[in-house]
Amino acid sequence: MTRETPYISRYERRVKLAQDAVQSRTTLDDKAAFDLAVHLVHVLDTVPEKTR
């Protein structure tokens, strides 16, 4: 019998990584840390390559 593993996109993995980093350094709850992580990933994705 085979088990299906749920698909987790790279974006979702990046958000989870950012959320974990935020929560390890702050006292934010899950929702606030998730919202901040989404914002952080968006900012990192939109920073021009020359700036990075």
C-alpha positions as CSV (number, residue, x, y, z in Angstrom):
1,M,0.0,0.0,0.0
2,T,1.4,3.4,-0.9
3,R,0.9,6.6,1.0
4,E,0.4,9.9,-0.7
5,T,2.5,12.7,0.7
6,P,0.9,16.1,0.6
7,Y,2.4,18.6,-1.9
8,I,4.1,21.5,-0.2
9,S,5.2,24.3,-2.6
10,R,8.5,26.0,-2.3
11,Y,6.7,29.2,-1.4
12,E,4.9,27.4,1.5
13,R,8.2,26.0,2.7
14,R,9.8,29.5,2.6
15,V,6.9,31.0,4.5
16,K,7.1,28.3,7.2
17,L,10.9,28.8,7.5
18,A,10.4,32.5,7.9
19,Q,7.6,32.0,10.4
20,D,9.7,29.6,12.5
21,A,12.6,32.2,12.5
22,V,10.2,35.0,13.6
23,Q,8.7,32.9,16.3
24,S,12.1,31.8,17.7
25,R,13.0,35.5,18.2
26,T,9.7,37.0,19.3
27,T,6.6,36.3,21.4
28,L,4.2,36.6,18.4
29,D,1.4,34.1,18.2
30,D,1.1,31.8,15.1
31,K,-1.2,34.1,13.2
32,A,0.9,37.2,13.7
33,A,4.1,35.3,12.9
34,F,2.5,33.8,9.7
35,D,1.4,37.3,8.6
36,L,4.8,38.7,9.1
37,A,6.4,35.8,7.4
38,V,4.2,36.2,4.3
39,H,5.2,39.9,4.2
40,L,8.9,39.0,4.6
41,V,8.8,36.5,1.8
42,H,7.0,38.9,-0.5
43,V,9.6,41.6,0.2
44,L,12.5,39.2,-0.4
45,D,10.9,38.1,-3.7
46,T,10.4,41.7,-4.9
47,V,13.8,43.1,-4.0
48,P,15.7,43.8,-7.3
49,E,18.6,41.5,-8.0
50,K,21.1,44.3,-7.9
51,T,20.1,45.1,-4.3
52,R,20.4,41.6,-3.1
